[in-house]
Amino acid sequence: MFSAFDHAMMSQALRLAKLGQYTVAPNPLVGCVITLDGQIIGQGQHQQAGSAHAEVHALAKVDELVQKGELQRAQLAYACAYVTLEPCSHTGRTGPCADALIKAGIGQVIIAMQDPFEQVAGRGIAKLEAAGVKVKVGLLEAEARVINRHFLSIVERQRPFVTAKLATSLDGKIALANGVSQWITLAPARQDVQRHRAQHACILTGSQTVIHDDPQLNVRLADAPPDLIQTLALNPVAQFSQPLRAIIDSHNVLDEKYQIIGKATPSSPTHVFNATNTQLSANGKCDLHDVMTQLAQRQISSVWVEAGAGLVGALLTAQLVDELIIYQAPMLLGDAAKDAIHLPTLTAMTQRIELDITDTRMIGRDIKHTCNVIYPKG
């Protein structure tokens, strides 16, 4: 159904889409490549929510060729647009991309996946086909779903995609018995964390981490990996925004003496979940499902968790963690050191939480594991 050339062009569109990973939320990542006679004549990516979509950027490049006389508009009937997500069919903050493709005279559109967002949900495809555009769907769909897992979580599950980060010794410890934890991992791993913070709409922690470490938990672009800065530079219409910082403070113990609260600004905001604004569970602590519901209502599509063993364990017990990223340092801290995760005692192996390790790589001297979390059924 799809040729090797089709695969190559959709792969390029996916690469373009990922260039928006730091700036498009809560919108999806979308890339578009337009070809004619085996050559790319236009390409682009969505750069920021509220700005032009990927198809519009790609069509602008095509229009430049038409204006220069290097391309005849009639030729576009033989052009093909490769798009990583179904072109929108509604007017939001921008116009419908399906209409733009039709108006430009593009003859064929190949789409990685249908958009499940209720205002699109097949309507873009139907509009294209009604206008006589040949449409194919499903090329590299699995890859398209992976890069848009944050967006899809909000649309399909009505809650953010949650990734929890751990930095541990090889024996699974996060600090000495006296609480000292700086530093288990080295600078390259900590720099890599800045990339992940920047990819997420919210950074979540607990009151005990705030009390013990007094962290800022913001994205320090000065300490970010060079590729993050380079990616931002490839999105000239986009402006990077600091993620929302959120704290679970069930017992209202925090105040403005902690810098994450006292130094919060409109451009670097903090929200505290406590007993006055959040439902409480039977144990008297903030109900984590309610926390995720509230974040979803704020259009937060992704949450990055940097917290202690108690909150990480509670999120796992509530089956709210979708992904674990574990940085392991080549050291042993011993039995008395603090564990990375607190979980209830299991009485059967069927209760275990499994991890599907999707990637393992060295970050400096440290090992980084990226894992999908698989919960027991029933």
C-alpha positions, 0 to 999 in steps of 0.5 A: 500500500505504501512505497519505500519513498512514502515511508521515507517522506513520512519519516521526515514528517515525523522528524519535523513534528518532533521539532515542536516538542518543547513549544506546541503543548497542549497541541499535538506535534505535527509535521508535513512534507509535500512532494512532486515528482519524487522531490520535496517542494515544501515542508514544515512543522507546527511550532507553537499552539495558536500559530500556523499549523504544519500544513500551512508552513509547508504550503507557504514554501510551495507558494514561494516556488509558485511566486518565483515561477519555478512551479506551476500551480496546476502541477500541484494536482500531482503533488502529495502531502505527507502529514503525521496527523489528520489535517484539521477541519474546524476553525480554532485559533487558526483556519482548517488545514484541510481547506488549505490543502484543497485550496492549494490544489494538492492531489493526494494526502497521506496521513499517519493517523486519524486525529481523535480530537472530537472536532476533527475525528475523521472530518478532515479526511472526509472533507479532503475526499469530498473535494476529490483529494486522494487520501491514504491513512495509517503510514507509520501510525505507531510511530505517530502515536508515540510522539503524540502520547501526551496529546493522545492521553488528554484526548483519549483518557482525559488525563495527562501522560505521567512520566516519573524520574528516578536517579538511583544507585545500582542498588536502587537507592536515592540518598544516604540514610542521613538524606544526602543525595547530591550527587548520585548522578553526574552532570550529563544525566542532570543536563538530560533531565533539563531536556525532559523538564522542557518537554513537559507541561508540568513538573510535579513534586511533593511537600517533603522534597520541597522541605528537604531540597528547596528546589526551583524545579524549573528549566534552566536553559543555560544548563540545557543540552545543546540540541534543546537550544538548537531545536528551539532555534528551528522554531522561529515563531515559537516562544519557550514557556516554563512548565507549571510547577505543581506540589502535593501538600496534603497537610498545608505545611508549605509557605512562601519561604520555599523558593518554588512558591516564594519566587513563583511568577506568571512566567514561572508559575507554581500551583499547590494542591492541598486540603483546601482545593483538592479532594482527599482520599481515605488516608487524608492525603490529596486524591491523586486522581483528582490532581490529574483531573484538575491538571487536565482541566488546565490543559496540562497534557504531560506531567514530569515527576521529580519526587521522593519515594512516597509520592512516586510509590503513591502514583504507581499504586494509583496506576497513574505513572505511564513511563519511568525514566531511571538514571542509574549511577555505578555505585552502591549505597547499602541497605541503610540508604533510602529506597527509590520507591515505597510500594505496599507489600505484595502477597502474590507475584500477580500483583507486581508492576512490570516494566517494558524497557523501551530504551537503554543508553549511557549518559556519561557514566550513568545508565538511563532506562526508559520504561513503559509501566505495565500494571497488573490486571484486575 
